[in-house]
C-alpha cells in the first residue's frame, strides 16, 4: 500500500510563511530583541511546579452541588474563621458599654480616673479589633481563593469528561458563562458574602445580648417592632429575587453565547455585510438582560429602603419610650445613650444583611446553574469495572451496529465491518451516509445504540477510555492547533517528548522546509487555531502530532478534503510514513485517497453496500464504479483548455 503523491507539473506558489513575509505578517520577522525580552520576562517568573491533578472518567463527586456539600470538607477552616469573627465582633462592640461607664461613672460622678480608663479601654478595644480584623481578612481571603480554585477545577474537569453530544447541544457561550459569570458570583459570596454574613449576624447577636443586659423592656420593644416586619419583608424579597436572579443568569448566558458565536463567525458576517443585523440581534439579547436586571433592581430598591425605614421607626419608638423612662428616673442618661448607640449599631448589620442577602440570592442562582452542569452524566460513560486495554494489534470489528444521534433518526443500520491488523480501510459514500459516524464509534466518541464495536475482540464499553485513546490517533478534517508553539502542538499527546523526537516527527511528515523558514524553528509561536499557517501546513502538523503519539490505530476523518492538489500530494506522502505498520480507517472525500487503501467500504443510507479493493469494486460495476467513473470524468483535463 502506498500513498505516493500526484505526479504532474504543478507550479508551486508561495507558502503561507512566504506570503506572510511579503505582507509583513507574523513569521515575516520578529522585532529586534524580541526573543531576548521574552527570556528576560521568563527569567523573572517564579517557579510553578506541575499541579498534582487526579482525573477520572468514572469517579467523581455525584452528590447534588449545594453550598453545604461544597463547604462541608472545609468545616474546620470555616470554624476557625467564625472564631476570629466572634473575637472581632466582641471587641468592636465594646464601645457603647465603655461610653455608658464613662458617662455614668466618670462624667456624672466627676471621676477622672474612670473616664480616662474608659477612654483608654475604648482605644485599646479598637486596636485589638483592628488586629483581629486583619487576621480574619487574611485568613478568609486565602480560604475564599482556595474554594474558588477548587470549584473552577471541578467544573472544568467535569467539562473534560463530558461526551461530544454535550458540546454539540450546548452553546459554547453558555458553558463560558458557567465558568466565568456564575463562578464570579460565587467568588464574591465566598470571599466576602459568607464571612461578612457571619460578621453581621454575630454583631446582631452580640448587640441583642447587650441590649437585653442594658434594659430588657426597651430591648423587647425594639425586637417586637423590627423582627416580625423584617421577616415578612425578607420572605417576599427571597421569592421575588430568586426568580429575578435566575432570569439574569440565563440572560447573561445568552449574551456571552451570542458574543462567542459572532466573534467566531466575524469573517462570514463581514463577507455578507450582516454587521447591522448582528448588532440588532445582540441589541435584543442585551436588552433582555437589561430588563432582567431592572426587575431585580426594582425588588432591591423596595427591600433596602424598606428595611431602613423600619429601623428609623424603631429608633424613634425607643427614643420616645426611653426618654419617658429617663424622666421617671427608671433609666440613666448613660444607659439610654449606650442603648441608642447600640441601636444604631443594631440596624447597621441589618442593612448589611440586606445587601448580603442580595449577594446570596445571586450566588444561589449561580449554584442552581452549576448544579445543573455538575449533575450532567456523560452519555459515553466509563464503567467503574472497566479494565485497561492491553497493547493492541488493531483488529477492529463493528458487529451489527445501529446508531442515531437522535434515537428517532438512525444514521447507521446494522453495520458489519471488519478491519484486519495493519490494514488500511477507506470509507466512501455520499454526504450524510454515516462515514464520519463510523469513525466516531471506533474512537468511542459515541456508543452504538445497538450492536458492538470491538478492538482485538474486546468490547469498547468494557475498556477504560484513557487506555483506548492512548492507542488511537485521530486526524480530523479541520485540524485544531492550540495557542502556543509548534513544539507544544506536535507534542500535545506526548508532553514528555524530547526536541529530537519532535523534530523527527516533523521531518517524517515533510515539515523540514517550514521549520527552516520559521524564526525559532519548533519554538515559533503560532496563532490560535493556527490561523497564521496554511491549511496544508496545519494538516501536516496534525499528522506530526499523530505520528509522535505512536498510536496503534489511526483514524483520518476526511483529512485531505479541504486541500488543493499540491497540499494533498504532500499529505499523502506524509501518510506513507504515518500509516506504516498501523491499522487505519480513512474517511475519504476524494477517490484519489481511497483508491490507494487496501480495501474500500462504500456506505450509503447508513449501510455498507459494497466492500473490496479498488480494482474489485471497479470490476463489480456497482456504486463505487459509478463514483469512480464520475470522478475520472471530472479529473481528466478538457483538451480545449490545454
C-alpha positions in Angstrom: 0.0 0.0 0.0 1.4 3.3 -1.0 0.2 6.9 -0.6 2.5 8.4 -3.2 1.9 12.0 -4.3 0.3 13.1 -7.5 2.6 13.3 -10.4 2.5 16.3 -12.7 3.8 19.7 -13.4 2.1 21.8 -10.7 3.7 25.2 -10.2 4.4 25.7 -6.6 3.1 29.0 -5.4 4.3 30.8 -2.3 3.8 29.2 1.0 1.8 30.9 3.8 5.1 31.8 5.5 6.4 33.4 2.3 3.2 35.2 1.7 3.1 36.5 5.2 6.7 37.7 4.9 5.8 39.7 1.8 2.7 41.2 3.6 4.7 41.9 6.8 2.5 39.5 8.8 3.7 37.1 11.6 6.6 34.9 10.8 8.0 37.5 8.4 10.4 38.9 11.0 10.3 39.2 14.8 11.1 42.6 16.2 14.8 43.1 17.1 15.5 41.9 20.6 12.0 40.3 21.0 13.2 36.9 22.0 15.7 38.4 24.4 12.8 40.3 26.1 10.8 37.1 26.3 13.8 35.3 28.0 14.1 38.3 30.4 10.5 38.1 31.4 10.6 34.3 31.8 13.7 34.7 34.0 11.7 36.8 36.5 8.9 34.3 36.7 8.6 32.3 39.9 8.8 28.5 39.7 5.4 26.9 39.1 5.5 23.2 40.0 3.3 20.9 37.9 -0.1 20.6 39.7 -1.0 17.2 41.1 -4.2 16.5 39.3 -6.2 13.3 39.7 -8.6 13.0 36.8 -11.1 10.1 36.3 -13.7 9.4 33.7 -15.8 7.3 36.1 -15.1 8.5 39.7 -16.2 12.0 40.8 -18.5 13.5 43.4 -22.0 12.8 42.2 -23.8 14.4 45.1 -26.0 17.4 44.1 -23.9 20.5 44.2 -25.0 22.7 47.1 -23.2 25.2 49.3 -23.4 22.8 52.2 -21.9 19.8 50.3 -19.2 22.0 48.8 -18.2 23.8 52.0 -18.6 20.7 54.2 -15.0 19.4 53.8 -13.7 22.8 54.8 -15.7 22.9 58.1 -12.6 23.2 60.3 -11.3 26.2 58.5 -14.7 27.8 58.4 -15.0 27.3 62.2 -11.6 29.0 62.6 -12.9 31.9 60.6 -16.0 32.0 62.7 -13.9 32.1 65.9 -12.0 35.1 64.5 -15.3 36.8 63.6 -16.6 36.3 67.2 -13.4 37.9 68.7 -13.5 40.8 66.2 -17.2 41.4 66.8 -17.0 41.3 70.6 -14.1 43.8 70.6 -15.8 46.1 68.0 -19.0 46.4 70.2 -17.3 47.3 73.5 -17.6 51.0 72.6 -21.2 51.7 73.8 -20.6 49.9 77.1 -17.5 51.8 77.7 -19.4 55.0 76.8 -22.0 54.2 79.4 -19.4 53.7 82.0 -17.6 56.9 81.1 -20.9 58.9 81.3 -22.5 57.4 84.4 -19.4 56.7 86.5 -17.0 59.2 85.0 -18.7 62.3 83.8 -21.8 62.2 86.1 -19.6 61.1 89.2 -16.8 63.6 88.3 -14.4 60.7 88.5 -11.5 61.5 86.1 -9.8 58.1 86.7 -12.8 56.2 85.5 -13.2 58.5 82.5 -9.5 58.1 81.5 -9.7 54.3 82.0 -12.8 54.0 79.9 -11.3 56.1 77.1 -8.1 54.0 77.1 -10.1 50.9 77.1 -12.1 52.2 74.1 -8.8 52.9 72.2 -7.4 49.5 73.2 -10.6 47.7 72.0 -10.4 49.4 68.7 -6.7 48.4 68.3 -7.4 44.8 69.2 -10.4 44.7 66.9 -8.3 46.0 64.1 -5.7 43.3 64.7 -8.4 40.6 64.8 -9.9 42.1 61.6 -6.5 41.9 59.8 -6.1 38.2 60.8 -9.6 37.4 59.8 -9.4 39.1 56.4 -6.1 37.4 55.7 -7.3 34.0 56.7 -10.7 34.2 55.0 -9.2 35.7 51.8 -6.9 32.7 51.4 -9.8 30.4 52.2 -12.1 32.1 49.7 -9.5 31.9 46.9 -8.9 28.2 47.7 -12.7 27.5 47.4 -12.9 29.3 44.1 -9.8 27.4 42.8 -11.3 24.1 43.7 -14.7 25.0 42.1 -13.1 26.1 38.8 -11.1 22.9 38.6 -14.1 20.8 39.4 -16.3 22.5 36.8 -13.5 22.4 34.1 -12.8 18.7 34.9 -16.5 17.9 34.5 -16.5 19.5 31.1 -13.5 17.4 30.2 -15.2 14.1 30.9 -18.4 15.0 29.0 -19.2 13.3 25.7 -19.2 15.1 22.4 -23.0 15.5 22.3 -22.9 17.6 25.4 -20.8 20.3 23.5 -22.9 19.8 20.4 -26.2 20.5 22.2 -24.9 23.3 24.5 -23.7 26.7 23.2 -20.1 27.5 23.9 -21.1 30.9 25.4 -23.4 29.2 27.9 -20.6 27.0 29.1 -18.3 30.0 29.3 -20.9 31.7 31.5 -20.9 28.7 33.9 -17.1 29.0 34.2 -16.9 32.9 34.4 -20.0 34.8 35.4 -21.6 32.1 37.6 -18.3 31.3 39.4 -17.6 35.0 39.8 -20.9 35.4 41.6 -19.8 32.6 43.9 -16.4 34.2 44.3 -18.0 37.3 45.8 -20.0 35.1 48.0 -17.1 33.0 49.2 -14.6 35.9 49.7 -16.9 38.5 51.1 -20.5 37.3 51.5 -20.2 34.3 53.8 -17.7 35.9 56.1 -19.5 39.2 56.2 -22.7 37.4 56.8 -21.1 35.8 59.8 -19.7 39.2 61.0 -23.1 40.9 60.6 -25.1 38.0 62.2 -22.6 37.8 65.1 -22.8 41.6 65.5 -26.6 41.3 65.6 -26.4 38.6 68.3 -23.8 40.4 70.4 -25.8 43.7 70.3 -29.0 41.9 71.1 -27.4 40.4 74.2 -26.0 43.9 75.2 -29.5 45.4 74.7 -31.1 42.8 76.9 -28.5 43.4 79.6 -28.9 47.2 79.5 -32.7 47.2 79.6 -34.9 44.2 78.8 -38.0 46.3 78.4 -36.5 48.6 75.7 -34.9 45.6 74.0 -38.2 43.8 73.8 -39.9 46.9 72.3 -37.2 47.1 69.7 -37.4 43.4 68.8 -41.2 43.4 68.6 -41.2 46.4 66.2 -38.3 45.2 64.0 -38.3 41.4 63.7 -41.8 40.5 62.5 -41.9 43.1 59.8 -38.4 42.3 58.6 -39.2 38.6 58.4 -42.3 39.2 56.2 -40.3 41.6 54.1 -37.4 39.2 53.7 -39.6 36.3 52.7 -41.2 38.5 50.0 -37.7 39.5 48.7 -36.5 36.0 48.7 -39.3 34.8 46.5 -39.1 37.7 44.1 -35.3 37.9 43.8 -34.8 34.2 43.3 -36.9 34.4 40.1 -35.1 37.5 39.1 -31.5 36.3 39.5 -32.2 33.0 37.8 -33.5 35.1 34.9 -30.4 37.3 35.0 -28.1 34.2 34.9 -30.0 32.9 31.8 -29.8 36.2 30.0 -26.1 36.7 30.6 -25.6 33.3 29.2 -27.4 34.3 26.1 -25.2 37.5 25.8 -22.0 35.5 26.0 -23.3 32.8 23.7 -24.1 35.4 21.0 -20.8 37.2 21.5 -18.9 33.9 21.2 -20.8 33.0 18.0 -20.4 36.4 16.5 -16.6 36.5 17.1 -16.2 33.0 15.7 -18.1 34.0 12.5 -16.9 37.5 12.1 -15.5 36.8 8.6 -18.8 35.5 7.4 -20.6 38.4 8.9 -18.3 40.9 7.2 -18.4 39.0 3.9 -22.2 39.1 3.7 -22.4 42.6 5.1 -24.5 41.5 8.1 -22.9 43.7 10.7 -26.1 45.7 11.2 -28.2 42.5 11.5 -25.7 41.1 14.1 -25.8 44.3 16.0 -29.6 44.4 16.1 -29.8 40.8 17.3 -27.2 41.5 20.0 -29.1 44.6 21.0 -32.2 42.5 21.6 -30.3 39.9 23.6 -28.6 42.6 25.7 -32.0 44.3 26.1 -33.4 41.2 27.6 -30.5 41.1 30.1 -31.2 44.8 30.9 -34.8 44.1 31.6 -33.9 41.1 33.9 -31.6 43.4 35.9 -34.2 46.1 36.1 -36.6 43.5 37.6 -34.2 42.6 40.4 -33.2 46.3 40.8 -36.8 47.2 41.5 -37.1 44.5 44.1 -33.9 45.6 45.8 -35.0 49.2 45.7 -38.1 48.3 47.7 -36.3 45.9 50.1 -33.3 48.1 51.0 -35.0 51.4 51.8 -37.9 49.5 53.4 -35.8 47.8 56.0 -34.0 51.2 56.6 -37.4 52.9 57.2 -38.3 50.1 59.7 -35.0 50.8 61.6 -35.7 54.6 61.8 -39.2 54.0 63.1 -37.8 51.6 65.7 -35.2 54.3 66.8 -38.0 56.9 67.1 -40.1 54.5 69.3 -37.1 53.7 71.5 -36.3 57.4 71.9 -39.9 58.1 72.9 -40.2 55.2 75.4 -36.6 55.5 76.7 -37.0 59.3 77.2 -40.0 58.9 79.3 -38.1 56.3 81.4 -35.3 58.8 82.0 -37.8 61.4 83.0 -39.3 58.9 85.5 -35.8 58.0 86.8 -36.1 54.4 85.6 -33.2 54.8 83.2 -29.9 56.8 83.4 -28.6 59.1 80.7 -25.6 56.9 80.2 -27.8 53.8 79.7 -30.1 55.5 77.1 -27.1 56.9 75.3 -25.5 53.4 75.2 -28.8 51.9 74.2 -29.2 54.4 71.3 -25.6 53.8 70.2 -26.2 50.1 70.3 -29.4 50.6 68.4 -27.6 52.4 65.6 -25.1 49.6 65.5 -28.1 47.1 65.6 -29.6 48.4 62.4 -26.2 48.7 60.6 -25.8 44.9 60.5 -29.4 44.5 59.4 -28.7 46.8 56.4 -25.6 44.8 55.8 -27.5 41.6 55.9 -29.9 43.0 53.4 -27.1 43.6 51.0 -25.5 40.3 51.8 -28.8 38.6 51.2 -28.8 40.2 47.8 -25.4 38.6 47.1 -26.6 35.3 48.5 -29.5 35.3 46.1 -27.1 35.9 43.2 -24.9 33.2 44.4 -27.8 30.9 44.9 -28.9 31.4 41.3 -25.3 30.6 40.2 -25.4 27.4 42.4 -28.6 26.3 40.7 -27.0 26.7 37.3 -23.7 25.0 38.3 -25.7 22.2 39.9 -27.4 21.5 36.6 -24.0 21.3 34.9 -22.3 19.2 37.5 -25.2 16.7 37.6 -24.9 16.0 33.9 -23.7 12.5 33.3 -21.6 11.8 30.2 -23.6 9.8 27.6 -20.4 7.8 26.9 -19.8 6.7 30.4 -16.9 4.7 31.7 -18.0 1.5 33.5 -16.5 1.5 37.1 -15.5 -2.1 36.4 -13.8 -1.2 33.1 -10.2 -2.6 32.6 -7.2 -1.2 30.7 -6.9 -2.2 27.1 -3.6 -4.0 26.6 -1.3 -3.2 23.7 -3.5 -3.9 20.7 -2.8 -5.4 17.2 -5.5 -3.2 15.7 -8.2 -5.8 14.8 -11.4 -3.7 14.6 -14.9 -5.1 14.1 -18.3 -3.5 14.0 -20.9 -6.1 14.8 -24.5 -5.3 13.9 -24.0 -1.6 14.8 -27.1 0.6 14.7 -26.8 4.3 15.8 -28.5 7.6 15.7 -27.6 10.9 17.2 -31.4 11.3 17.7 -32.9 7.9 18.6 -35.8 8.7 16.2 -33.5 9.2 13.2 -30.9 6.5 12.7 -27.6 7.2 10.9 -26.2 3.6 10.8 -28.3 0.5 10.4 -27.0 -3.0 11.3 -23.4 -2.3 10.0 -21.0 -5.2 10.0 -17.4 -4.2 9.2 -14.0 -5.8 9.9 -10.6 -4.1 9.6 -7.7 -6.5 9.9 -4.5 -5.6 11.9 -2.2 -3.4 9.8 -4.9 -2.9 7.1 -5.8 0.5 5.7 -9.6 0.7 5.2 -11.1 3.6 3.3 -14.8 4.5 3.7 -16.5 6.4 0.9 -20.1 7.5 0.2 -22.3 10.5 -0.2 -22.6 13.2 2.4 -24.7 12.2 5.3 -24.3 8.4 4.6 -22.7 7.8 8.0 -19.0 7.7 7.1 -17.7 10.0 9.9 -20.1 8.4 12.4 -18.3 5.1 11.9 -15.0 6.9 12.8 -16.6 8.4 15.9 -17.9 5.0 17.1 -14.4 3.4 16.7 -12.8 6.2 18.7 -15.7 5.8 21.2 -16.8 9.4 21.0 -20.3 7.8 20.9 -21.6 4.3 21.8 -23.8 2.4 19.4 -27.5 2.2 20.1 -27.4 -1.5 19.2 -24.6 -3.8 18.4 -20.9 -3.8 19.5 -17.7 -2.1 18.5 -14.7 -4.4 19.3 -10.9 -4.0 19.1 -8.9 -7.2 19.4 -12.2 -8.9 20.3 -12.8 -6.6 23.3 -16.0 -4.5 23.5 -15.0 -0.9 23.9 -17.7 -0.4 26.6 -15.6 -2.6 28.9 -12.3 -0.7 28.5 -11.0 2.4 30.2 -11.3 5.4 27.9 -7.7 6.6 28.7 -6.2 3.2 27.7 -8.3 3.3 24.4 -7.5 6.9 23.5 -3.8 6.3 24.2 -3.7 3.8 21.3 -5.9 5.6 18.8 -4.8 8.6 16.9 -7.3 11.0 15.2 -6.6 13.5 12.4 -9.8 15.4 11.8 -10.9 17.3 8.7 -10.3 20.6 10.4 -7.1 20.1 12.5 -7.2 22.1 15.7 -4.0 23.9 16.8 -3.7 25.4 20.2 -2.3 28.8 21.0 1.4 28.1 21.7 4.5 26.9 19.8 4.8 24.3 17.2 6.6 22.1 19.7 3.6 22.4 22.1 1.1 21.3 19.4 3.2 18.4 18.0 4.0 17.0 21.4 0.4 17.5 22.7 -0.2 13.8 23.1 3.3 13.2 24.5 4.3 16.3 26.5 7.5 14.5 27.7 8.8 14.1 24.1 12.3 15.4 23.6 13.2 18.0 21.0 14.8 15.4 18.8 11.6 13.3 18.8 9.5 16.4 17.9 11.9 17.2 15.0 11.9 13.6 13.8 8.1 13.7 13.7 8.1 17.0 11.8 10.6 15.7 9.3 8.7 12.4 8.9 5.7 14.3 7.5 7.7 16.8 5.4 7.8 19.9 7.6 11.5 20.5 7.1 11.1 23.5 4.8 8.6 25.1 7.1 10.8 24.8 10.2 13.8 26.2 8.3 11.8 29.3 7.4 10.4 29.9 10.8 12.4 32.3 13.0 12.6 30.0 16.0 12.0 26.6 14.5 9.8 24.4 16.6 9.7 27.1 19.3 8.0 29.5 17.0 4.6 30.6 18.4 1.6 30.1 16.2 -1.7 31.9 16.5 -4.8 30.4 18.0 -6.2 27.7 15.7 -3.1 28.0 13.6 -4.5 30.9 11.6 -1.0 32.1 10.6 -0.4 28.7 8.7 -1.9 27.4 5.5 -4.5 24.6 5.6 -1.9 22.1 4.3 0.7 23.2 7.0 -2.0 22.8 9.7 -2.8 19.3 8.4 0.8 18.3 8.3 1.2 19.5 11.9 -1.8 17.3 12.9 -0.1 14.4 11.2 3.1 15.0 13.0 1.2 15.1 16.3 -0.4 11.7 15.4 3.0 10.3 14.3 4.7 11.4 17.6 1.8 9.8 19.7 2.7 6.4 18.1 -0.9 5.1 18.0 -1.7 1.5 17.1 -4.8 2.7 15.2 -5.1 5.8 13.1 -8.4 7.4 12.1 -8.4 10.1 9.4 -11.7 11.9 9.0 -11.6 13.5 5.5 -8.1 14.8 6.3 -7.5 15.9 2.7 -10.9 17.1 1.6 -10.2 20.8 2.0 -6.8 20.9 0.4 -5.6 21.8 -3.0 -3.9 19.1 -5.1 -0.4 20.2 -4.2 -1.1 20.2 -0.5 -3.0 16.9 -0.9 0.1 15.3 -2.5 2.2 16.5 0.4 -0.3 15.0 2.9 -0.3 11.7 1.0 3.5 11.4 1.1 3.3 12.1 4.8 0.7 9.4 5.2 3.1 6.8 3.7 5.2 7.3 6.8 2.5 7.8 9.4 0.4 4.7 8.3 3.3 2.3 8.1 2.6 -0.8 10.2 -0.6 0.7 11.6 -4.3 -0.2 11.3 -6.0 2.8 9.7 -9.5 4.0 8.9 -9.7 6.7 6.4 -12.9 8.6 5.8 -12.3 9.7 2.2 -13.9 12.5 0.3 -11.6 12.2 -2.7 -11.3 8.9 -4.5 -7.6 9.7 -5.1 -7.1 8.9 -1.4 -9.5 6.0 -1.2 -8.2 4.1 -4.2 -4.8 3.6 -2.5 -6.2 1.9 0.5 -6.1 -1.9 0.9 -9.9 -2.1 0.9 -12.8 0.3 0.4 -16.2 0.2 2.1 -19.0 2.0 0.3 -21.6 3.4 2.7 -25.0 4.5 1.6 -28.1 5.3 3.7 -26.4 4.0 6.8 -25.4 0.6 5.4 -22.2 -0.9 3.9 -23.3 -1.7 0.4 -20.0 -2.6 -1.2 -16.7 -3.8 0.2 -13.4 -4.7 -1.6 -10.3 -3.4 -3.1 -10.3 -0.6 -5.7 -9.9 -2.9 -8.6 -12.5 -5.3 -7.3 -15.1 -2.6 -6.8 -14.4 -1.1 -10.3 -14.9 -4.6 -11.9 -18.1 -5.1 -9.8 -19.7 -2.3 -11.8 -21.7 -1.0 -8.8 -22.0 2.2 -6.9 -18.2 2.6 -6.4 -17.6 2.0 -10.1 -20.1 4.8 -10.9 -18.4 7.1 -8.4 -15.0 6.3 -9.9 -16.3 6.9 -13.5 -17.7 10.3 -12.5 -14.5 11.2 -10.7 -12.4 10.2 -13.7 -14.6 12.3 -16.0 -14.1 15.4 -13.9 -10.4 14.6 -13.2 -9.5 14.4 -16.9 -8.5 17.8 -18.3 -10.5 19.3 -21.2 -8.3 19.2 -24.3 -9.6 22.7 -25.2 -8.0 24.1 -22.1 -4.5 22.7 -22.6 
